[in-house]
């Protein structure tokens, strides 16, 4: 289930807001300029290729490209048996920004986005069907957990793909990680 937890950055031990209601999640994130939607699921075979995933969601992806100026889309898929899962997890765990919106649509599985917005940190556990668009310049990080299981469509305006500008802040290390928020080791 999709969950939003909001923490004060200086009191990361307990969230002051928790909701599982998709409409409330969308509203609270929209107040911060973050887009959150839920798209319908398409039936895809296990291990669907990038081309199959993009074809299944072609209408939605092309709509976002036209609306927001995205130039390219790809698919990232990670499983618990991926040989570089630890290195990939670590790569995304430090607070960073981008010079473009970071857009992810979860085709399967889940992942945890942390958005550092003012004095608060919004921890958004995204699940299958969830689309999140983090505006450019927003301080954030992503935790896929120690045993990742997800497939997501990514959209980019920069054809080179994911480019991060790390802030050097240690805030990500002070908030609960994926394991403690999901109960999944």
C-alpha positions in Angstrom: 0.0 0.0 0.0 1.2 3.5 -0.8 2.1 5.4 2.3 3.2 9.0 2.9 5.0 9.9 6.2 6.0 13.4 6.9 8.9 14.1 9.4 10.3 17.3 10.8 13.9 17.3 9.6 15.2 17.9 13.2 12.9 15.2 14.7 13.2 12.2 12.5 12.3 9.6 15.1 8.5 9.8 14.4 6.4 11.3 11.6 3.9 14.0 12.4 1.7 13.0 9.5 0.9 9.5 8.1 -1.6 8.6 5.4 -2.4 5.8 3.1 -5.2 7.7 1.3 -4.1 8.2 -2.3 -6.2 11.4 -2.7 -4.7 12.9 0.5 -1.2 11.9 -0.6 -1.7 13.6 -3.9 -3.1 16.7 -2.3 -0.3 17.0 0.3 2.4 16.5 -2.3 0.7 18.9 -4.7 0.9 21.6 -2.0 4.7 21.1 -2.4 4.7 21.1 -6.2 5.1 17.4 -6.4 3.0 15.4 -8.8 1.5 12.1 -7.6 -1.0 10.0 -9.6 -2.1 6.4 -9.8 -2.3 4.9 -13.3 -4.2 1.7 -14.2 -2.2 -1.5 -14.2 -1.6 -3.3 -17.5 -1.1 -7.1 -17.6 2.5 -7.8 -18.5 4.3 -11.1 -18.6 6.9 -11.8 -15.8 10.2 -10.4 -16.9 8.6 -8.1 -19.6 11.2 -6.4 -21.7 11.7 -2.6 -21.8 9.9 -2.5 -25.1 7.0 -4.4 -23.8 6.6 -2.2 -20.7 6.9 1.0 -22.8 4.4 -0.3 -25.3 1.9 -1.2 -22.6 2.0 2.4 -21.2 2.6 4.2 -24.5 -0.4 6.4 -24.2 0.4 7.7 -20.7 4.1 8.1 -21.5 3.5 10.0 -24.7 1.0 12.2 -22.9 3.6 13.1 -20.3 6.2 13.7 -22.9 3.9 16.1 -24.7 2.7 17.8 -21.5 6.1 18.2 -19.8 8.7 18.2 -22.6 10.3 14.9 -21.8 12.4 13.6 -24.7 13.1 10.0 -23.7 11.8 7.2 -21.5 13.3 4.0 -20.3 12.7 1.2 -17.9 14.7 0.3 -14.8 14.1 -3.1 -13.3 15.9 -4.5 -10.2 15.5 -7.8 -8.4 17.0 -9.1 -5.2 19.4 -11.3 -7.2 21.0 -8.3 -9.0 24.8 -8.6 -8.5 25.2 -4.8 -8.0 22.1 -4.2 -5.9 24.1 -2.9 -2.9 26.1 -0.4 -5.0 23.0 0.7 -6.8 21.2 1.2 -3.5 24.0 3.3 -2.1 24.2 5.4 -5.2 20.7 6.7 -4.6 20.8 7.0 -0.8 22.5 10.3 -0.5 20.5 13.6 -0.8 20.8 15.1 -4.2 19.0 17.3 -6.8 18.6 17.2 -10.5 18.4 19.9 -13.2 15.2 18.2 -14.5 12.1 16.7 -12.9 12.6 13.1 -11.7 9.7 11.1 -12.9 9.0 7.4 -12.0 6.0 5.2 -12.7 6.1 1.9 -10.7 5.0 -0.9 -13.0 5.7 -3.5 -10.3 7.1 -3.6 -6.8 7.9 -0.6 -4.6 10.5 2.0 -3.7 10.8 4.8 -1.2 11.3 8.4 -2.2 12.4 11.0 0.5 11.7 14.6 -0.4 13.4 17.3 1.7 11.0 20.1 1.5 11.7 23.1 3.7 11.9 21.9 7.3 10.1 18.6 6.5 11.0 15.3 4.9 8.2 13.6 3.0 8.8 9.8 2.8 6.6 8.4 0.0 6.5 4.6 -0.3 5.5 4.2 -4.0 3.9 1.0 -5.1 2.7 -0.5 -8.4 0.5 2.0 -10.3 2.1 5.1 -8.6 3.6 7.9 -10.6 5.7 10.5 -8.8 7.3 13.6 -10.4 9.9 15.3 -8.2 10.4 18.9 -9.5 13.9 19.9 -10.6 16.0 21.3 -7.8 14.2 19.4 -5.1 16.5 17.8 -2.5 15.6 14.1 -2.3 16.9 10.5 -2.2 15.6 7.1 -3.0 15.8 3.9 -1.1 15.0 0.6 -2.9 15.8 -1.5 0.1 18.4 -4.2 0.6 16.4 -6.7 -1.6 15.0 -4.6 -4.4 12.0 -5.8 -6.4 10.7 -3.2 -8.7 10.2 -2.1 -12.3 9.7 1.6 -13.1 9.4 3.7 -16.2 11.7 6.8 -16.1 11.2 9.9 -18.2 13.9 12.5 -19.0 14.4 15.8 -20.7 18.2 15.2 -20.7 18.8 12.4 -23.1 21.9 11.3 -21.0 19.5 10.1 -18.3 20.0 10.3 -14.6 22.4 13.0 -13.5 22.6 13.8 -9.8 24.1 16.8 -8.0 24.8 15.7 -4.5 24.2 18.2 -1.6 26.8 16.7 0.8 24.2 16.8 3.6 23.8 13.8 5.9 20.1 14.1 6.4 19.4 10.8 4.6 21.4 8.9 7.3 19.2 10.4 10.1 15.8 9.2 8.8 14.4 5.7 9.0 15.4 3.5 6.1 13.3 1.3 3.9 13.7 -1.7 6.1 12.2 0.0 9.2 9.4 1.7 7.3 8.3 -1.3 5.4 9.2 -4.1 7.8 10.9 -5.8 4.9 14.5 -6.9 5.4 
